[in-house]
Amino acid sequence: MSSCCLCPSDVENGTSLYAYTLVVTTYSVSRKQMGWTICTLREKIKVSRLSAVLYLTACICEANGDVVRGNGWGQRRSLPNDLEVFFPDIEPLFLELDEVVLRYGKQARWNSISGFPEQVDFYARTATSPSVHTVCEVGFNAGFSTAVWLASNPTLRAIAFDAGGNDYGLPCFEHMQKRYPDRLEMHWGDSLTTIPSFVANHSTTGTYRGALCDLVHLDGDHSYIGTRTDLINIFDMLHCSTLLLFDDVFDDEESGPTQLWNELKNYGVVEELDTFYTSTIKHVRTEHGTRGFNKGFVLGRLKCKTKKPSTPALL
């Protein structure tokens, strides 16, 4: 029986928590018994107020060399008030980004996760995993998914790669950089060149020695070749416990990320941990009208225990 963190202090109730709340899963070797312990980390995180980050439904932790999937990543769908109760800082930041984008006479919510509360809730709970310290993200746009990472986990840092193809991307980045100094690193330009350059600049004698990604979010070029190339280029930054989050993966239609994910899964390169498809949830709550197209994403990890394999032949 093992657990994934220590519990040094207590927690206050309500939405203004002064502690970083964790649900810790205790896990038996036989996997036949699971126990839940709610504990907190307060003394080691020296901030006056942290976001209300609750692991009441999902906690990924390393236990006996395996990933424990608590209550299930996507099995329990978000309730109407989950975000404002558990992650109160996200929506205010979304509104701030809306204001930045509107200065350019545009809106960015229609094609971002901010219009899907279920996806925001899932991403926020993923970001608060005790194993996630660094998120590497391909595709920034107006920064809504990046906002989820930074607002839901006060100890997390993000490394983002974006083509910079719109006029509001840089102002949105600058806004978040002021809000979360030293926690967001941006690399502008085509990811086909910026990711290899990043890896090369942090390598010596052919070995990558830079920051490792605990969570990789691929949401850039959505073609099969583009998604595949981004994964190949960022592969040196992965480790065996790296979580892979592919956006725009569907169960009832084709897309580049869908094709690549299915190949990775079928060839045993990745283990699928959870999926989310709006094809099975017809009503998606949003303040901006009913969405008229599919939404889907998948969470997984590399199939390795202690040593990451070389780039799979499939790639």
N, C-alpha and C positions, 0 to 999 in steps of 0.2 A: 504494500500500500504506500502510495507516495502522493505528494502534493506539489504544486508548482510555484508557491511563493510563501512568504512569511506574513504574519498578522500582528504588527507591533502596536496598533492603536485602534481606537473606536471610530465610529462614524455617526454623523448627524443625519437626521431624516430631512426630506424635502428636496427641493431643486437646487438650493444653494449649499452644496456640500463643501466642507472644508477638509475633505480627505479624498484620496483616490481610491474608490471602492472597487474591490475585486471579488469575484466569486471564484473560489478555488475548488477545483475538482480533485477529489481523491479517487484513485484508480487502482483497481486490483489487477494482478497479473493475469488472472483468468478472464477478466472483462465481464464477470457475471455480477459484480456488485459495484455500484457507484454511490458515492456519498457527496453531498454538497456542504461546503463550509463557506460562509460569507465572512470575509476579513477585509482589512484595509491596509494601505500603505500611506502613512502620513508624515512620519518623521524624516524619511529619506528624500522627500520631494519638497524643497523649500520654496513654496509659493503660498500667497495668502489665500487664494481661492482657486480651486480647480473646477473644470467642467464636471457635471454630474455624470460620471462614466460608470455605468452599472453593467456588470456581467450577469444579469439575472437569467439570461437565456442562452448565452454562448460564451465559452472560454476555451481558447486553444492554449494548451500548455504542454510542455515536454514532461512526460511521465513514462518511466521505463523505456525510454528511447522511442516513444511513439507519440503521435499527436492525439490528444484527447478532445473529442468533439462534444463536450458538455451536453447541453440540451438540444444540440443540433444547430447548425449555422442558419439554414433557411427554413427549417421545419416549422418554426413558430413565427408567423408573419407579424408585422408591426401592427400595433393597435393605434387608434386615431391620435392619441396624445403621447405616444411613446417618445417622439423626438423632443417635444418641449419639456417633458418631464425628465428624461434621462440624458438628453444632450441639448440643453437650453441655449448654448452658444452658437449652434449651427444656423438656425433660421435668421437671427440678426445679422450674421455675416453674409448669408445669401442676399439679404436685402441691401446690404452695403455694396455688394458686387453688382446687384441690379442697377443701383444708382450710377455706378461707374460705367456700365455698359450703355445705359440710357443716354449718357452724354454724347454718344455717337449715333443717336437715333435708332438704336437697335435693341433687341432683347435676345438673351441667350438661353433662357430656361427651356424653350421648346425642344431643344436637342441636347439637354444635359440631364444629369441625374437629379438635379434640384426639383424637377417636376414629378419625381417618383419617390414619395415618402418611404415606400418599402425598400427601395434601393439605397436611399440615404441611411436608413436604419441598419440595413445589412452591412454597409460599408463602415459605418461608425462602430458597430460591434466588432467587426473584423480588425479595425485599427486599434481597438483597446485590448487586443490580445497581449498577454504578458511577453510574448515572444517577438512582438513587432516594435522595433525601435527606429528603423529606417525604411521609408517607403520610396521606391523608385517608380516614377510615373512617366509613361510615354503618352503625351497628349494632355495639354493644359487648357486650351481654349480660354474660357473666362475664369477658370480656376475653381469651379464648384466642387469637383471631387477632391481637389487639393484642400479646399476649405474644410471638408469633412474630416480629412486626416488630422489637420492641425487643430481644429476646434474640439475634436472628441478625445484626443490624447495629448495632454500637455507636455509629455516627455518625448514625443515623436518628432523626427525631422524628415523632410521630404526633399528628394532630388528629382527635378522635373526636366523633361525634354519636350520642346514644342517648336513647331515650324514657324510660329509667329505669323500666321497667315491672315490675321484680322487686326483691326486698329485698336481694339480694346484689350487685347491680351496683356501687353506691357503695363498699362495703367492698373489692371486688376492684379497683376503680380506685384507691382510697387505698393499697392494698397495692403496686400496681405503681408508683404515683407515688413512694412511699418507696424502692422498689427502683431506679427510674430517674428521679431528680429532674430537672426541667426538660426532660424529653423527651416528656412526655405531656400534652396539653391536651384537656380534656373539656368538652363542651357538652351539658347535660341538657335534655330536653324533646322535643317532637314535631319531627322534622327538617323538617317542612313550614314551621315558623316559625324554628327555630334556625339553619338554614343560610342562609336569606335575611337574618336578623339579623346573622350573622357577616359575610356579604358586604357588607351596608350599613355596618356599623361599621368596615370596612376600605376604604371607598371614599371618594373625593373627586371632586366634580364629575361624579358618575356613572360614574367609572372605578375598578375594583377595583385596590387597590394593596397587598393583603396577601400572605400566604404563598401560593405556588403549589404545587399538588399534583403530585408526580412519579409517584405511584401512587394511584389512587382505588379503594377496595374498597367495593362496594355490597352490603350484607348487612342491610338494614333491613326496611322494608315490602316484602314479597315479592309484592304485587299488581302488576299491570301499571301501573296509574295511580300507585301509590306509588313504584315503581322509576323510572318515567319522570319523575315530579316531582322526586325526589331528584337525578337527573342534570341536569335543567333548572336546578335551584337551585344546584348546585355547579359549573355549567359555567364561570362566570366565573373559577373557581380553577384551571382546566385550562390547559395549554399544549400545543404541538404534539408534545412528546415524552412527554406524560402517558400512563402505562399504565393501562388500565381492566381491573379484575378483578371480574367478576360471579359471585357465588356462586349455587348452585342453578339453574344452567343445564343442561338435559338434552338428550340426543339422542333419547330415546324416550318422553318425556311432556311435557306442557305445564306451564308456570309463568309467572308474570308476568315474571321476569327473562329466561326463554327467549324469550318473545314479543318483548320489547323488543330483545334482542340480535339476533335474526334480522332484525328490521326495520332496525336500525341498519346491519347488515352488508349486507342486500340493497339498501339505498338508498345505499350507498357512504359512509356517515358514519364507519364504523370499519373498521379492518383487523384481522382475526382472526389472532393470533399463535400461540395454542395452546389446546387444550381437554383436559379430563380428564373421563371418564365412567366410573362404576362399572358401567355396563351392559356394558362390554367387559372389565371386570376383576371376575370374579364373587367372588373371594376377597379380602376386605379385612382386613388384619391389624389386630387390636385386642385389648387386654387386657380389654375389657369386653364380650366376646361378639360374635357375628356380627351385623352390621348388617342390618336387614330392609327397608331402603328405599334408593332411589337416592341417589347423590351426584354432583354435577357442578359444574364451574365453567369459566370461559372467560377468557382473557387476550387483550387487544387494545390498540389505540391509535387515536387520532383520525387520519383520513386528511388530514394536512396536513404541509407541509415546514418552512416558516419562520414563517408567520403563521396563527394560529388563526382559523378562520372564526367568524362570529357564530353564535348558537344555531341549529342546523339547523332548517329548516322542519318537518321530521318531528317535532321536539320541540315 
